[in-house]
Amino acid sequence: MPDYYRPTLRPPDELAPEIDWQLFYTRVLFWEQKQHVGVIGPTEQGKTNLIFNLLGQRDYAAYFAIKSEDETLEAFERHGWLRTRDWPPRRERWPHRPLTWQEAPRRLVWPDASSFNAEAEQRRVFRAALNDIWASGRVCVVWDDFWYLSSLLGMERDAKKMLLNARSCKSPQVMAAQRAGGVRMVELTDQPTWLFWAKETDPRNLQIVGPANSVRRGFVENLERWQFLAENTRTGDRYRVRAPLLEAA
């Protein structure tokens, strides 16, 4: 086994107690309108499912969807989310006027990604949404996947602007990423008030999570599937939580 990777023992339970989701959500999770959240972990570990549950605390939300298909996001629609390929969303019936946030408070901003060269259209739609959100304020923006949006679509400047300045318009940002080191932006981990870490086993990614003797890495390496280490970056408090799985309505 390479020297740079030795399995880490899980720290004592009291350093990150495992608590029921409802207790965490109603009594522990204090997420102000001006605070950001980061969700980090490999694919198929439940990041999107966790975000769906977290967004119950936000009145207005815009989820930036990048894939051509996503079964979990399609379940969002069955729970009342409006899917729109363009911005602004418009009424289906005549007159096709733009919908207000009160009429469509939860929106899947999902440009057509069926083409291999869909980046330009995705970037146009997402930037139109950001411009509207910046003006209206109080809307939560979910960046999924953060690396794809900031690096591949070239929206790093947009992301920095929202993360560093969106507090002024009380627009909380949620960044979903497969690894903390997948982007050059240190804001991914130092701006959020809450960080949620999924189970990680890749030696290189674990080095980014933290030193082998750190509490964070010890728990992240030993989490179960669908389980997250919830870390309050301001207080240092940690908990292990498991959000309810999203099912069809």
N, C-alpha and C positions, 0 to 999 in steps of 0.2 A: 504494500500500500504506500502511495507517495507520502513523503514527509509533510507536505503542506495540507494534508487532509487526514485527520484522525477523528472518528466519531466522537461527538461531544455529549457528555452526560447531561440529562435534563436537570436544571437547577431545582432547588426545593420548591414545592408547590406554593408556599406562601408568598414567593416573590412574584408570582403571576397566577393567582387562584383561578380555577375554572368555575365560571358562574353561568347561571341560566341566562338565555338571551333576553327574555322579558325584563329581568332584573337589571341587566346591563343597560338595555335600551331606555328604560324609564327612570332609573335611579342613578346610573353611573355616567352614561354618555351625555356630557354637556357640550353641545355643538352649537355655538353661537352663529348668527347669520353672517358674521364677518370672518369666520374661521374656515380654514381649508382642511381637507382630509386626503390622505394618501393610502392606496390599497396596492400592496406589492406581493407578487408571487407568481409561480409558473402557471401555464395554461391548465384549465380543467381542475382548478383548486377551489372554485367558487367565488371568484372576485366579483363577477357581475351579479350573482345572487346576493352577495353581501351588500353591494351598493344599492340594489333594489330595496332591501330592508332598511338601510340607513336613510334613504331618501324619504321615508315616511315622516321625517322631521322637517322637511322643506316644503313650503307651500307651492313654489314654482321651480321647475327643473327642466333643463334641456340636456339630453343625453346625446353626445356626438358618437354615432355609430359608424364604423368604418368598413365592416365586412359585407360581402354580398349576401350572406345568410348567417343567421345566428339564432339558434333555437331558444336560448334563454331570453334574448331581447324580443323575440316574437311573442313570448309569454307576457312581456310587459304590456303589449297591446291588449291582451285578454284581461288585463287588470286596469284598463282605462287610459292607457297612454296613447297619445295621438302620434302616428307615424307620418312624417313629412319628408319628401325628397328634396323640396326646395324651401326657400325662405323668402318672405314669411309664409307660414301655413295659411291656407285659404279655405273658406267654406266649400263643401262639395256641391251644394246647391246654389243656384243663381239667386242673388248676385254673389260672385266669387270674391267676396271682400276678405281682407286679412282677419284672422281670428284674434281676439284679444286674449291676454294671459288669463283672464277670468274664465273665458270660454274653453281654453285649452291650457290648463296649468301645467301639464306634464307632457313633454314632447320628445319623441325620438327623432332627432335630426339625422336622417339616414339617406344621404345622396346615393344615386345609383352607382354601385360599385361592381356591376357585372362585367364591365370592360376592364382589361388589363391596364389600360391607360386612363383610369378614372380620376387621377390625382387632381387635375386642374378643376374639374367640376366639384369635387369634394372640398377643395380649398376655398372655392368661391362661395359655396353654401355655408360652410362653417364660419368664414369671416363675416358674411352678411349677418349671421346669427349673433356673433360676438358684438358686432357694431350695435345691433338692436338691444342686446342685453346690457351693454355698457350704458346705453342711454336710458333704459327703463329701470335698471337696478333691481336688486332683491331677487334675482334669479340664480339658482344653483346651476353650474355648468359641470358636466361629467366628461372628462377627457379619456376616451377609450379607443385605442391604446395610446398612452401618452407618448411613447417613443415614435410611433407611426405618425402621429399628428405633428409633433414638434420637429422631428428629423426628416422623415420621408416626405411629408407635405410641406416642409419648410416653414412651419408655424411656430418656431421657437420664440421669436420676438413677441408674437401674439400671446404665447403661454406665459412668458416672463411678465408682460404687461398686466395680464389678468392676475397672476399670483401676487405680484408686488403692489398693485394698485387697486384691485377689485374690492378691497375692504372699504374704500371710500364710498362705493355704491352698494355696499353690503351684498356682494355677489360671491358666495362661497364656491370654491373650486374643489372638485374631486378628481384626483389623478389616479388612474389605474395603470400599472406597469408590471411587466414580467420580472424585472430585476431593478434594483436600485441603481446599478451602474450602467444601465442600458442607454442613458442619455447623459449629455455633458452638464446638464442643469442640476446644480446642487440644490436648487429650490425644491426639487422633488421630495426631499426628506427634511429640509430645514424650515420650510414654510408651513407645512400642515401642523395643526394642533393635535390631531389624532393620526397615528400610523397603524395600519392593519397589515400584519405580515402573515402570509400563508406558508405552509410547509415547504422547505427548500432542502434539496439533497445534493445539488451540483456543487462540487468543491470550490469552483471559481466564484460562483454567486454567493456562497456562504462567507467567503473572505470579505465580500462587500457588506454583508449583513453585519458583521462585527468580528472582533477577535475570538479565537476559539474558547477563551475563558470568560467571554461576556455573557451576561444574563440573556440579552436579546437573542444571540445566536444559539445559546443552549436550548431555549424554548422553540425557536423557529425550526431547528433541525429535528426536533422530536414531536412536532405537532401531528395530529391526525388529519386525514383528508377532510376538507370542508371546515376545519377548525382554524381560527386566526388568533394571533397574538395581538391584542389591542393595546397600544402604547400611547399614553398621553405625554407628548413631548414637553409640555410645560411643567407638569407635576412629577413626571417619572413613574406614575402609577401604571401597572401592567395587569392585564387580565387575559384569560383564554376563553374565547366565546365561539359559538357555532350558531349562525343565523338559520332561521327556518328555510327549507328548500322551497324555491318558487315553483308553484304548480299552476295548472290551468284553473281559471276562475270557474 
